[in-house]
């Protein structure tokens, strides 16, 4: 089945064509430069930009795949979990296409999309497994029993990991987005220079918390002349605390769920230190580790199309009353 995927949950306008697990095209129009001057994503600006470019992005996805609009057999769109104004644009476009083409429509939860980015990257990943989805807007541990069968094991209690990277980078005057620049600087710094706290170490849960860690960095250097600080050491020490928190909670969740396989997906999954520490820890614990391909870590529509195909295979579809829902639980297929 040839599925057109549409993704507009935040600041990436994306469209892709996926057929039987094979990506035929995957087009992403980034708004990163547009939001950099604000130090973060401005929802209203992002939504307006989606309106401007979504038609062009869909046409480019079709052209890149050598397909016509009439070749599309189903349409999948991110309809849940994201910025409401941004979600509305993608959902409206998907419904218009579904109505015009008389094709099945299915709404996808954004986290499920990221889980399928990992599955697209690793078609032979064992079921069940535990998947860490970690990005600028979410940090969640999910027990993936099978395709479209989920149980949320842990979530962030406050900031997402990527959000913490962005806020610390902004405090240090490093620009937006914060994750890539902190990763680069950390490679030149001393990871042991500052002993920042490891959150929820004794909580007994597999939840996450990053607000206190971010605040610890800010309080430690509040009032200092940033230009005189060892920024590489700060970046390395902060990143090490984030990475240890993510890895320890994920390995703990895998052990509790009694699974041997761990998937890691989302924008923060591109972090080089996270990949290094995960690989070493999983080697020690005897876990199989499956990282999402770097080109599928960020928000994209191939993951939405793949999830849509799986949902349709379960007999699920939506009608033209499909709504955009900014906060919604991750649900299993019926």
C-alpha positions in Angstrom: 0.0 0.0 0.0 1.3 3.5 -1.0 0.7 5.8 2.0 1.2 9.6 2.0 2.3 10.8 5.4 2.0 14.4 6.6 3.7 15.8 9.7 3.2 19.4 11.1 3.2 18.9 14.9 5.9 21.5 15.6 8.2 23.4 13.4 8.9 20.9 10.6 6.6 20.7 7.5 7.0 17.2 6.2 5.5 14.9 3.6 6.6 11.4 2.6 5.6 8.4 0.6 6.1 4.9 2.1 5.1 1.6 0.4 5.3 -1.7 2.2 8.0 -0.5 4.6 10.1 1.2 1.9 10.6 5.0 2.0 10.1 6.4 -1.6 10.4 10.0 -0.5 10.8 11.9 2.7 10.7 15.7 2.4 11.2 18.0 5.4 11.0 21.8 5.3 12.8 23.1 8.4 11.9 26.3 10.2 15.0 26.3 12.3 16.4 29.5 10.9 13.0 31.2 11.3 12.8 30.5 15.0 16.5 30.9 15.9 16.1 34.7 16.5 13.4 34.0 19.1 15.5 31.4 20.9 12.8 28.8 20.5 9.7 27.8 18.5 6.9 30.4 18.3 3.7 28.4 17.8 1.8 31.0 15.8 4.8 31.7 13.5 5.3 27.9 13.0 1.6 27.4 12.1 1.6 30.3 9.5 4.7 28.8 7.9 3.1 25.4 7.6 0.2 27.0 5.7 2.6 28.7 3.3 4.7 25.6 2.4 2.6 22.5 3.0 1.3 22.3 -0.6 4.9 22.6 -2.0 6.2 20.0 0.4 3.5 17.5 -0.6 4.1 18.1 -4.3 7.9 17.6 -3.8 7.3 14.3 -2.0 5.2 13.1 -4.9 7.7 14.3 -7.5 10.7 12.8 -5.7 9.0 9.4 -5.6 7.9 9.7 -9.2 4.2 9.3 -8.2 1.1 11.2 -9.0 -1.5 12.2 -6.4 -3.9 9.7 -7.8 -1.4 6.9 -7.0 -1.7 7.5 -3.3 -3.8 4.7 -1.6 -4.1 6.1 1.9 -3.2 9.2 3.9 -1.8 9.4 7.4 -1.3 12.5 9.4 -0.1 13.5 12.8 -3.2 14.5 14.6 -2.3 14.1 18.2 0.4 15.4 20.5 1.9 18.7 19.3 1.2 22.4 19.0 -2.5 22.8 18.3 -2.2 25.4 15.5 0.5 23.4 13.8 -1.4 20.1 14.0 -4.5 21.8 12.6 -2.7 22.7 9.3 -1.6 19.1 8.7 -4.9 17.6 9.6 -6.8 20.0 7.3 -4.6 19.2 4.4 -4.9 15.5 5.0 -8.7 15.7 5.2 -8.9 17.7 2.0 -6.8 15.2 0.2 -8.7 12.2 1.6 -12.1 13.8 0.6 -10.9 14.7 -2.9 -9.2 11.4 -3.7 -11.7 9.3 -1.7 -8.9 7.6 0.1 -8.7 6.2 3.6 -7.5 8.6 6.3 -5.8 7.8 9.6 -4.6 10.0 12.4 -1.3 9.2 14.1 0.0 10.1 17.6 3.3 11.9 17.3 5.1 9.5 19.7 3.9 6.5 17.7 5.4 8.1 14.7 8.8 8.2 16.4 8.5 4.6 17.5 7.9 3.7 13.8 10.9 5.8 12.8 12.9 3.3 14.9 11.1 0.3 13.3 11.7 1.7 9.8 15.4 2.0 10.7 15.5 -1.5 12.3 12.9 -3.7 10.6 14.1 -6.7 12.5 13.9 -5.2 16.0 12.5 -7.8 18.4 8.9 -7.5 19.7 8.4 -6.8 22.5 11.0 -4.1 23.3 11.3 -0.8 25.3 11.6 2.4 23.2 12.9 5.7 24.6 11.5 8.6 22.6 13.5 11.7 23.4 13.3 15.0 21.8 12.7 18.7 22.3 9.0 18.2 23.3 8.9 14.8 24.9 10.8 12.2 26.9 8.9 9.0 27.2 9.6 5.3 27.8 7.2 3.0 26.0 6.8 -0.8 26.2 6.2 -1.8 22.6 4.5 -5.2 22.8 3.9 -5.4 19.1 3.0 -3.1 16.2 0.5 -0.5 17.5 0.4 -2.2 21.0 1.9 0.1 23.7 2.2 0.7 27.4 3.7 3.9 28.7 6.2 3.1 31.4 7.7 6.5 32.2 7.4 10.1 31.2 9.0 13.4 32.0 7.6 15.1 35.0 8.5 18.6 33.7 10.9 19.6 30.9 11.8 17.3 28.0 15.5 16.5 27.6 15.7 18.5 24.4 14.0 21.4 26.1 16.6 21.3 28.8 19.4 21.4 26.2 17.8 24.4 24.6 17.4 26.3 27.9 20.9 25.7 29.0 22.3 26.7 25.6 20.2 29.9 25.7 21.6 30.7 29.2 25.1 30.2 27.9 24.5 32.3 24.8 25.0 29.4 22.4 21.9 29.9 20.3 19.0 27.6 19.2 18.7 24.7 18.9 20.8 23.8 21.9 21.4 20.1 21.5 23.8 20.1 18.5 26.0 22.9 19.8 26.2 21.5 23.3 27.1 18.1 21.8 29.9 19.7 19.8 31.3 21.8 22.7 31.1 18.8 25.1 33.5 16.9 22.9 36.2 19.4 23.8 35.3 19.7 27.5 35.8 17.8 30.8 32.7 15.8 31.7 33.8 15.7 35.4 34.4 19.4 35.8 31.1 20.0 37.5 29.0 17.5 39.5 25.5 18.4 38.4 22.7 16.4 40.0 21.3 13.2 38.6 17.5 13.5 38.9 15.2 11.0 40.5 18.0 8.6 41.4 16.2 7.2 44.3 12.6 7.6 43.1 12.0 4.0 42.3 10.2 5.0 39.1 11.3 5.2 35.5 10.1 8.7 35.0 12.4 11.6 34.0 12.9 15.2 35.3 15.2 17.8 33.8 13.9 21.1 35.2 16.0 20.9 38.4 19.1 19.9 36.5 18.7 22.9 34.2 18.1 25.2 37.2 21.3 23.8 38.9 23.3 24.9 35.9 21.7 28.4 35.8 22.1 28.9 39.6 25.7 27.7 39.6 26.7 30.5 37.1 24.0 33.1 37.6 25.6 36.6 37.5 28.8 35.4 36.0 30.4 36.8 32.9 29.6 34.1 30.4 32.6 35.0 28.2 34.9 34.1 31.1 33.4 30.7 31.8 34.8 27.3 30.7 31.7 26.8 28.5 33.0 23.5 27.0 33.4 22.0 30.5 29.9 23.2 31.6 28.4 21.7 28.4 30.2 18.4 28.9 29.2 18.1 32.6 25.6 19.1 31.9 25.3 16.7 29.0 26.8 13.9 31.0 24.1 14.3 33.7 21.4 14.3 31.0 22.8 11.2 29.3 23.3 9.2 32.5 19.7 10.0 33.5 18.3 8.9 30.2 20.4 5.7 30.0 19.9 4.6 33.6 16.1 5.0 33.5 15.9 3.2 30.1 18.0 0.2 31.2 16.0 0.0 34.4 12.7 0.0 32.4 14.0 -2.8 30.1 14.9 -4.9 33.1 11.5 -4.4 34.7 9.7 -5.2 31.5 12.0 -8.3 31.1 12.9 -7.5 27.5 16.4 -7.7 26.0 15.9 -5.1 23.2 16.0 -1.3 23.6 15.1 1.2 20.9 16.1 4.9 21.0 14.4 7.5 18.8 13.7 11.2 18.5 15.9 14.3 17.9 18.0 13.9 21.0 18.9 10.3 19.8 21.4 12.0 17.5 23.5 13.0 20.5 26.9 11.4 20.1 27.5 10.9 23.8 24.1 9.4 24.3 24.9 6.8 21.7 28.3 6.1 23.2 27.0 5.6 26.7 24.0 3.6 25.6 26.2 1.2 23.6 28.6 0.6 26.5 25.8 0.2 29.1 23.8 -2.2 26.9 27.0 -4.2 26.2 27.5 -4.5 30.0 23.8 -5.4 30.7 23.5 -7.8 27.7 20.8 -5.7 26.0 20.4 -5.4 22.2 20.4 -1.7 21.2 18.6 -0.2 18.2 19.1 3.5 17.4 17.0 5.3 14.8 18.8 6.4 11.7 20.0 10.0 12.1 17.9 11.1 9.0 14.8 9.8 10.7 15.5 11.0 14.3 13.9 14.4 13.8 10.3 15.0 13.0 9.5 13.6 9.5 6.6 12.2 7.6 8.0 8.8 6.7 7.5 7.7 10.3 3.9 8.9 10.1 3.2 7.0 6.9 4.7 3.8 8.3 2.6 4.1 11.4 -0.5 4.8 9.3 0.1 1.7 7.2 0.2 -0.4 10.4 -2.9 1.2 11.8 -4.8 0.6 8.5 -3.7 -3.0 8.6 -5.4 -3.2 12.0 -8.6 -2.0 10.4 -8.4 1.5 11.8 -9.3 4.6 9.9 -10.7 8.1 10.6 -13.5 10.1 9.1 -13.6 13.7 8.0 -14.4 14.8 11.6 -10.8 13.9 12.6 -9.6 16.5 15.1 -6.2 17.9 16.1 -5.6 17.2 19.8 -2.5 18.8 21.3 -2.4 16.5 24.4 -3.5 12.9 24.0 -2.5 9.6 25.5 -0.6 7.1 23.4 -3.2 4.4 22.6 -2.9 0.9 21.4 -4.9 -0.3 18.4 -8.2 -1.9 19.2 
